[in-house]
Structures are given as structure tokens and as C-alpha cells.
Amino acid sequence: YTVIYINSANVPANIQQLITEVTSGWPSDMEEGRQKVIEKGLSLYGKVQYSMSQRLQPTPENPQYLDCSSFVGWSFYFAGFTDVPYSWATGGFVSGVSFHPIDRSQLKPGDIGLKNTVAEGGSNHVGIYMGKSASGADIWLHCTTMSSSGVVYNGITVDAYSNFAVFYRYNGWQ
């Protein structure tokens, strides 16, 4: 059983419960780096707003604004995986050398999901897979203004976002 440390003052009780559900299902042999990436992302919950134009402001070390790709890059980079730039756009996860494609059935906490690949065009979105809820839903950590259910957010979100269709794994993990 893994305990994730988060600043509970920033996280509503229902989201804390969801995080506890998801992390209690983590395998005991999960790579420590996967947990570090998720913890680093959760550390920004309630502290960051979504913005493409102001992303990484005022400083990359202490951002008040991120978009989806800079959030995922930031979480990896500041968890110690510095080959993942915190300034990446979504295309970097697809075309860069740090990640490789996996099938949905292979998802483990810390893997990433994209709405579509950049080569296919259209809007895109990227998030970090956290695991399954008690009901079996895939739970994602991402920075957005809206969830797949239409709930409006402005910042870091933990939810059962259902629009991810392409999945990648960091090359340093099994």
C-alpha cells in the first residue's frame, strides 16, 4: 500500500478519496519514479491555473500557469527525469526519444495518455495515468479547463477523463 503525500488543504475531500482509492491499488513492485512523477504533479493541485500563453510563469520552478503538456513535462522533469523538458509541447511526447508507445491494456501509473497524436491534427491533450478507481475507471492527473464529463476546471485535475486514446511509457521504466 502506497501513501501519497499531498497538501490536503488544496485538495477537496472527494478528490482526496479518489487519490486514496487509486493509490491503494498500486502494485507493491511499482517503480519509485512513477510515484515521484504523480506526487510532483499532485503537489501543484490548487496552485496552478491553465494557460497556454502564460505557461511556466512566473518561473518554471514555481509556476502559477501551465498547460497540459508543460504540466506533464514539469511533473517528470522536477521528479528527476530531466530528459523530459518541462517546456515540451504535446508533440514532444510522441516524437521525442524519452517515450515509446504502449497499448491501453499495458497502462501503469505514471504512463501518459494523449487525446490523439499530433500527426493526426486537431486538438490534443496529455495527462498522467494514476491507476483505476474502486469502480474500475481509469483515473488521470492532468491540467485542463474542462473534463470529459463537461465539468469546468481551471488547473490540475484528477478525474476519469475518457478521451485519451494513445498511450506512451517513459523509456526508463519497465
Secondary structure, 3 states (H helix, E strand, C coil): CCCCCCCHHHCCHHHHHHHHHHHHCCCCCCCHHHHHHHHHHHCCCCCCEECCCCCCCECCCCECEECHHHHHHHHHHCCCCCCCCCCCCHHHHHHCCCEEEECHHHCCCCCEEECCCHHHCCCCCEEEEEEECCCCCEEEEEEEEECCCCCEEEEEEEECCCCCCEEEEECCCC
